[in-house]
């Protein structure tokens, strides 16, 4: 959950790099939350929850694009590669470029896990 919160704290930050773990944990929690709201709407037969689901999807659209762009940067590609349907999935699953690239230091080498641990203790 800390990875999800990290992405939300970097709401519209399109610069830098994002690890695979950061990207996929955000994706996982985003899907869990979206489907949970939708299932509650269906099972409880509360149509207003469908509106909540739509509002949630709109609210996380920018952070989802931002973490995707940062993920593309981590593998050494421009954020525009996010628009290429199958290739972006391959890149999202690819390991990061070792060492720094033109978008910054490799987040694995910076000690990013200690930053995540400190987010959870705030």
C-alpha positions, 0 to 999 in steps of 0.5 A: 500500500505504501507504493500506492501512496507514493504514487499518489504523493507524486500526483502529477510528477512526470519526471524521474524514474519508477521501479517495476514494483512501484508501477505494478503495486499501484496498478494492483491496488488501483484495480482492487479499489476500482473493482471493489467499488464496482462490486459493492455497487452491483451487489448492494444495488446502489447506483450512486456507488457507480458514480463514486467508481467513475470519480475515483477513476478520474481522480487516479488517471493523472497519477496512473499516467505519471507513474507509467511515464516514469516507468518508461523512463526507468527502462530508458525510453521516452514517456511517449512509448506509453501510447504504443499498446503491446510494446508498453506492456513489454517495457513495463515488465522489463528490468530497469536500466542499470545506473543513471540514465538521462531521467535520473538515478536508478531507483533501485540503487538509490535505496528507495525502499527506505523512503517507502518505509518512512512513508508508512511510519508517518 
